[in-house]
Amino acid sequence: QVHVVESGGDLVQPGGSLRLFCVVSGSIFRFDVMGWYRQAPGQQRELVARITNGGSPNYADSVRGRFTISRDNPKRTVYLQMNSLKPEDTAVYYCNNWPTATLTWGQGTQVTVSS
């Protein structure tokens, strides 16, 4: 069964940085587009960034200029570098393909931005 494992989340102060990791397990890593999603308390899951198999990124307006998505296909890993973090970035972060999330959802990784 193909699934993903997210890691790298932590408690960080506003303005800080984190790097998230998404490792795809169970099959070869070949998807047209992979995305990072997040779900804040009381809110629905939203896409924050996506990246094509060839490395072309796209970002939600709320994170553009602060986050950078990248991927290493041989390592079956998708990364999310998060800089200048804000309290509103607090959420559980997940990875999956896009536009339809067909992979088995992982447990996500908690990012908490607070002083």
Buried (B, 14 or more C-beta within 10 A) or exposed (E): EBBBBBBBBBEBEEEBEBBBBBBBBEEEBEBEBBBBBBBBEEEEBEBBBBBBEEEEBBBBEEBEEBBBBBBEBEEBBBBBBBBEBBEEBBBBBBBBBBEEBEBEBBEBBEBBBEE
